[in-house]
Amino acid sequence: MKRVLAVVLLGFGITAGAVMASVDDEIRARIQPVGEVCLQGEECGEAAAATETASSGPRSGSEVYDAVCMACHTTGAAGAPVIGNASDWAPRIDQGMETLINHALNGFNAMPAKGGCASCPDEEIQAAVEHIVAESK
C-alpha cells in the first residue's frame, strides 16, 4: 500500500512540475518585449530588414484613404463627410485645397490630426485629401 501511495504521489509531483514549467513558458511569452531599440550604425537583424522594405516611397492617395480615412469617410462616422457625396463636400471644397489639407493635417472638429495616423507623412495626407476631393466632385 505504501508503494502504491508513493507511486501516486510521485506521479502527481511529476505532473505538477510539468504544468508549472508550461505556465512559466506561457508567462515568459506574454511578457516578452514587443520591440527593441536599434541605434544608427548597429545591425539589428529583423528591424533593419523591416525598415528597408517599409520605406518603398510614399503611398498613393487611394492607398492612404483605404488604410486611414475610409473608416469615417465611408460611413459618415462622427459627422465626417462621405466620399463621393458632392453635397457633403461642396462647401468644404469651396474653402480651398489649402484649408482642406490644413484641417486634415492638424485636425478639425471630431477628426484628429492626420486622421489619427501620426506616422503618415504630410505628403501622404495631402495625397489622400486630393483623392477624396477628386472622388467627391
Order of alpha helices (4+ residues) and beta strands (2+ residues): alpha-alpha-alpha-alpha-alpha-alpha-alpha
